[in-house]
Amino acid sequence: MKIAIDTAAFTDGELGFEEFEKLGETVRLNEPSREELFALCADCDAIIINKIIIDGEFLDRCPEIKYVGVFATGYNVVDTKLCRSRNVTVCNVPDYSTHAVAQHVFALILSILGKIPQYAASVAAGDWVKSKTFCYFPFGTYEITGKTLGILGYGHIGRTVADIASAFGMNVIVCTRTRPDNCPYEVTDFRSMLEKSDIVSLHCPLTPETRTIMNEEAFSAMKDGAILINTARGGLVDEAALTEALNSGKLSGAGLDVVSEEPMRADNPLLHAKNCLITPHIAWVPLETRRRLLKTAAENLKCFLDGKPQNAVN
């Protein structure tokens, strides 16, 4: 067994690949070009990826591949139907980042409501040193308690975000494709969720139906001064429409951990939008989270080799 491993997300030296090395010879991929990828994987039996695209060209150029593991819950970079037609098993890692992503959602919300980045930058610039009073507050801040949080998507992360929001004293409403059993929160349609929410947090997968679901029409339906949080997939948002909604003041803020094209392009309009807090797709990167991710990805491959695939998506 020869295993190619995408190591780009694990370059800090804190984590190793010993569990994969027990299963076979390993080849490490650190952001290779497409041609380098084909050369390195030409005789590999398995590949474990993060953002590497697995399509017809890859499968044609790397014909020995029988297993694709994904270092993620989402697997939109893999043509799963084509893999199935070629007898290639695809496995993801569900639920590994639930707590980390939910944590990041509230880091963004609290930063926006509390103007944390603005105050930290102001203090660093010496403004508190110059103040004549014990505190100064040029930036208006707001409480999280009592706000209505609309959650689009009610999987593991959406449910965890809802429970944390409830603990904060927020009102929670949920919009989801499949009505959940025994949901303790109000479940409503997409339009009603937009109209009722002070904050909308996205937790649905990126599909043809959800691509740019947050568009000009959606932003128009939201409350004046509402906030958008996106820690799911950048493609859920029409970025030009969001930029306009922020710059016009229709929305009072946005907290984003993902954008439509990553790394972020220099011409992405959100880079200079008003009141837009952007982090570089880091919600999933706490050490404990990545350790859990590596462990489960290795277990997935071992189960496949044992003839009992787990977390197969195709």
N, C-alpha and C positions, 0 to 999 in steps of 0.2 A: 504494500500500500504506500503510494506516494501522495503526500498531502501538501497542497499549496495554501498558505495562510496569509491573508491580508493583515499586515501588522501595523498599518498606518495609524490606527487609533490606540496603539499600545506602545508608544515610543518613549515613555518616561522611565523605563527601567524598573518600575515597581512590580510588574507582573511578567510571568514567564509562560512558556508554551510546553511545559513538561508533559502535561496530560495528553497533548497531541503527539509529542515525540514518542510516547509509549505505544502509540497505535501504528506508527510507520515512519518512513523517511519524510522529513518536512522541508519545504522550500518556502522561504519568507519573501513576501511581496510588500515592498514599501513604496507605494505610489508609482508603479511602473507605467511606462507608456503602453499604448495598446499593443504595439509590436513586441515589446519586451514581455508583456503579459503572456502573449501567445507562445513565445519561445520558452518561457519558464514553466508553462503549464502543459506543454505539448504532450508529455508522457505522464501527467499526473492523473490519479484515479479520483481524487476529491479536491475540492477547493472550498475554503472558508472565507467568506467575503464580508465587506461592510458596504461600500458604495460601488464596487466594481460591477459593471453591467454584464449580465449573463444573457446573451441573445444568440441568434442563429449563427452569427459570425464566430462568436466564441466557441460554440459547440462544434462547429465545422473545423475550426483550427485546433481544437483540443478534444479529439474524439474519444480519448480514454476516460474522460470524466463521467462518473456514474453517480456522484453525490455533490450537491451544492449546499453548504451550510451558510447561514446568514448570521452575522454578529449583530442582530437587531430583531425587533418584533416585526417591523414592516419589511416587506420583500418586493416592493414595487420595482426594484432594479433587476429582477429576475423574470424572464419569460417562463412562467410556471407551466403554461399549457404546452409550450414547445418542449420543455424539459420532460414533461410527462410522456409526450409522444415519442421521445427518444429514450425512455426508460431511465431518466435521471431523477433521482429523489432530491427534493428540496425541503430543508428543515429550517425553521426559525427558532428564536428564543423568546417565547411569550412571557410577559409579566416580570421580566428581570429588572426593569427600570421604573416600575410603578411608583415607588416611594421617592426616588430621586426626581422624577419628572413632576410629581405633585408638589414636592418641596420647591422646585424651581418656579412653578406657577405662582406660588404665594410669595416667593422672593420678588418676582416681577410686580405682582399686584401691590405689595407693601412698599416697594421702591417707588412706584408711581404715585400711590396715595400719600405716602409720607415724604415724597420729594427727596429721598435719601441720596441719590447721586448728586443732585444740585447742592444740597447742604454740605455733603462731604467735600465737593470741589470748592465751595465757598470758604469753608474752614481752612482747607489746604492753601487757599489763596491769601489767607491772613485776615479775612473779614471779621472773624470772631475776636481776634486780637485787637482789632480797631474798635470793636463795639463798646459803647458806653453803658450798656446794660448787660445783665447776666445772660440774657439770651436775645437773639434777634431772629425774626422770621419773615424775610422778604418773600418766601414762597409759601403759598397756601397749602395746607395739608388736610387730610380727611380721614375719618374713621372707617374701618372695614365693617364693623358691626352694623347690621341693619341694611347693608347693601344687598341687592338682588344679583345673584350670580347665575347666569345661564350657561349650561354645559351642553355642548354639541357632541354627542357620542358618550355612551355609558358603559364602556368596557372597564377593565381593571383600573386604568388611570382615572377615567371619568368618575367612577364610583368613589375612589379614594379622595379625589379633589372635592367631591360633594360632601363627604364626611368631614373633611378638614374645614371646609367652608361653614358647615353647620356648627362645628365647635367654635368657630369665630363669631357665631351669632348672625351669620348671613342667611338670607332667604335663598333657597336653591330651587331652580327649575331646570328640567331636563328635556332635551330633544334628542330622540334616538330612533333609528330605523325600526328596531324591533322593541315593542313595548315590554319593559322588564317586569318580571313577577315580583310582587311584594316590595316595590320601590317606595321608600318613605317620602319621596319628594314629588312635587307636582311635575307631571309629564305633559308636555304640550307640543304643538307643531312649531316648525321653524320660524314662521313669521311672528307668532305670539311670543316665542322666546326672545326674539330680537327686540320686540316692542316693550317687553316688560323688564329687560335686564339692564342693570347699571354697568355690569361687566359681563362680557361673553368670553368663555374659554373654550378653545377648540380641542377635541379629543377623538375625532373620527378619522378613519383611514382615508388616504388619497385614492380615489377611484374616478372613473370618468364622470360619475354622477356628482361627486363632491368637488371636483376641480373648480377653483375660483368660485366656490359657493358663497364666499364673502366678497361680494362685488358691489358695484355702485347701488344697485337696488337694495341689497342687504343693509348697507351702511345708511341709506336713506331711511330705512325702517327702524333703525336703532334710536334710542333716546338721544337727545342732544346732550353732549358731554359724556357719553358712555365711553367705555374702555374695551379694547380688544386684546386678548391674550392668545398667542399661538405657540404652543410647544409641540405641535403634531407634525405637520408637513407644510412647507412653504407654499406648495401649489394650491392649497385650500383658499388662498387669498389673492385677489386681483390687486397687485401691489400699486399700480397707478391709481386705482380707485381709493385704496387706503390712504395713499399720500394726499390725495385731494381732500378726503374726509378729515385728516389731521390738520392740514394746512388751513382749511376753511374754518376750523373750530367745531365742525360737526361732532367729531370725537375729541375727547380731552386727552387721550393718550393711547398708546399701544405698547405692549410688551411682547417681543418676538424672540424666539430662540431659533427660528428656522426662516429661510427665505426660499424663493423659487429656484434659484441657482446658487449652488454652494461649491467653493468659497464664494462669498458675496461679490458681485460685480461692482466695479467702480461707478457704473452708470445706473445702478439700482436707485430709483427715486426715493426709496425709504431712507437711504443713507443720510439725507439732509431734510427729512420731514420733521415737522414740529412735534415735540413731545413723544418721540418714538425711541423707546429703550430697546436696544438690540444686543443680544448675546450670541456668540458664535457656535450655536448648536452644541451647547455644553450641558444640557439638562441631564443627560445620561452618563456623564463622566465621573461622578464620585468614585473613589477607589473601591468601595465596597460593591458598587453597582457593576463595575467592569470585572471585578473578580468573580462575581456571580455569573456574568455573561460568559466569560471564558470557560468556567466550570460546566455550565449547561451546554454550551456549544460542543465541548469535548465529549460530554455524555451523549449528545445527539449522534455524533459520529460513531461512538462505540456501539450504541444501540443498533445503528444501521449495519455495522460490520457483523453484529450478532444476529442479524436477520429480523430484528424487531424494531423498526424505525419509530422514533417518538418525535412529536412536534412536526410531522410531515405536513406540508401545506399544499401538495399537489398529488 
